[in-house]
Amino acid sequence: MKTETEISGAEGLIELLQSLPAELVSKGGGPVRRAVRKGAVLIREEAKVQMIARGNSPGKTGINYATGFAASHIIIKRKKLTQIKGERFIVTVRPAVHPGGRKFRGTPLKANDVAFMLEAGTSKQPAEPWIRPAFAAKHEEAAQVMVTELRAGLDRIIKKLAKRR
C-alpha cells in the first residue's frame, strides 16, 4: 500500500540539514531521528486503540483478543537506511508468546500471529484491519509533528553552533 502525504511548512529544512556539520546532524540520527520517531509514536498509539477496538469481538474461532496482549506488544523499530542517508521507523508487533498456551499451526500462538490474523483475516474469520486505519487516521498529523519537531531540533543545533563561535 502506497500512501502519499503532503507536508507543509518544510521548505528549506533539507537545505538547512545539509548545510550543518555532519557530526551534529548525524550523531545517533540527530534531529531527524527524533522527529521521525515522534511521528511514529502517534501512529503506534492509534494502532493500539484500533487493535483493542477490533479485538473485542470473539469471531468464529472463539478467541477473544480483548485481553490487550497483542496491543501491548505493538512497538516501534528503528531501521537505519544504508543506501541513502535517512531514518525509518516501523510500527510492528513484537513476537511474544501468548500466555494462554494456545497453539497456531503446531507452534505457540504469538502476539504478531494474532495481529496478522486480525489484520488480514483467516479462513474462519474475516479481516478486521487495525494498522491501516490507524495509519490513515494519523499520517497527516504525524507528518506535521515531524516537521515541527525537526524545526525545533534544528533551532537547538543552530543555537549550539552560535554559542561555539
C-alpha positions in Angstrom: 0.0 0.0 0.0 1.5 3.3 -1.0 0.2 6.5 0.6 1.4 10.0 -0.1 1.2 12.8 2.3 1.8 16.5 1.5 3.9 18.2 4.2 3.5 21.9 4.5 6.0 24.1 6.3 9.1 22.0 5.5 10.5 24.4 2.9 14.2 24.9 3.4 14.6 22.2 6.1 16.5 19.8 3.8 18.9 22.5 2.7 19.5 23.6 6.3 20.2 19.9 7.3 22.7 19.6 4.5 24.5 22.8 5.5 25.0 21.8 9.1 28.2 19.9 10.2 27.7 16.2 9.9 28.8 15.5 13.5 25.9 17.5 14.8 23.2 16.3 12.5 24.0 12.6 12.1 25.1 11.7 15.6 22.7 8.8 16.5 20.3 10.1 13.9 20.2 13.6 15.3 17.1 15.8 15.0 15.8 13.7 12.0 15.7 10.6 14.2 13.9 12.4 17.0 11.3 13.9 14.6 10.5 10.7 12.7 10.2 8.8 16.0 7.7 11.3 17.4 5.6 10.8 14.3 5.8 7.0 14.6 4.7 7.3 18.3 1.4 8.9 17.2 0.7 6.1 14.8 1.7 3.4 17.3 -0.7 4.8 19.9 -3.6 4.9 17.4 -2.7 1.4 16.3 -3.1 0.2 19.9 -6.6 1.9 20.1 -7.6 0.4 16.8 -6.5 -3.1 17.7 -8.3 -3.1 21.0 -11.5 -1.8 19.3 -11.2 -4.6 16.6 -10.3 -7.3 19.1 -13.4 -7.0 21.3 -15.4 -9.5 19.1 -14.6 -13.2 19.6 -15.1 -14.1 15.9 -15.8 -17.6 14.6 -12.7 -19.1 16.3 -13.9 -18.3 19.8 -10.6 -16.5 20.6 -11.3 -13.1 22.2 -8.4 -10.7 21.6 -9.7 -8.2 24.1 -7.1 -9.2 26.7 -4.9 -6.5 25.2 -1.9 -8.8 25.0 -1.3 -8.2 21.3 -2.0 -4.5 21.6 0.5 -4.2 24.5 3.2 -5.6 22.2 2.9 -3.0 19.4 6.3 -1.5 19.1 8.4 0.9 17.0 11.5 -0.5 15.4 14.3 1.8 14.0 15.8 0.8 10.7 18.9 2.6 9.5 18.9 3.3 5.8 22.2 2.3 4.3 21.6 3.1 0.6 20.6 6.7 1.3 21.0 8.9 4.4 17.8 8.8 6.4 15.7 7.4 9.1 12.9 4.8 9.1 10.7 3.7 11.9 8.4 0.7 11.6 5.3 0.2 13.7 5.0 -3.6 14.2 4.1 -6.2 16.8 6.7 -8.0 18.9 6.5 -11.8 18.5 5.9 -12.6 22.2 4.3 -15.9 23.1 0.7 -15.6 24.1 0.2 -16.6 27.7 -3.0 -18.7 27.1 -0.9 -21.6 25.9 -2.8 -21.8 22.6 -1.2 -23.3 19.5 -1.3 -22.0 16.0 -0.3 -24.5 13.3 1.5 -26.6 15.9 3.6 -23.7 17.4 2.8 -21.5 20.4 0.5 -18.6 19.4 2.4 -15.3 19.4 1.2 -11.7 19.6 2.3 -11.0 16.0 0.3 -14.0 14.8 -2.8 -12.6 16.5 -2.2 -9.2 15.0 -1.7 -10.6 11.5 -4.8 -12.8 11.7 -6.8 -9.7 12.8 -5.4 -7.5 10.0 -5.6 -10.0 7.2 -8.3 -12.4 8.4 -8.3 -16.2 8.2 -10.4 -18.9 6.6 -12.6 -18.8 9.7 -12.6 -15.1 10.5 -13.0 -12.1 8.2 -10.3 -9.4 8.3 -10.6 -6.7 10.9 -7.9 -4.2 9.9 -6.3 -2.2 12.7 -2.9 -0.9 11.4 -4.2 0.5 8.1 -7.0 2.6 9.7 -4.5 3.7 12.4 -2.1 5.0 9.7 -4.9 6.6 7.7 -6.2 8.4 10.8 -2.8 9.8 11.9 -0.4 10.0 9.0 -1.1 13.7 8.3 -0.8 14.7 11.9 2.4 12.6 12.3 3.9 14.4 9.3 3.2 17.8 10.8 4.6 16.7 14.1 7.8 15.6 12.3 8.1 19.0 10.6 7.5 20.8 13.9 10.0 18.6 15.8 12.6 18.8 13.1 12.4 22.6 13.0 12.8 22.7 16.8 15.7 20.3 16.7 17.4 22.4 14.0 16.9 25.5 16.1 18.6 23.8 19.0 21.6 22.8 16.8 21.9 26.4 15.4 21.8 27.9 18.9 24.5 25.4 20.0 26.7 26.4 17.0 26.2 30.1 17.7 27.5 29.6 21.3 30.6 28.0 20.0 31.5 31.0 17.9 
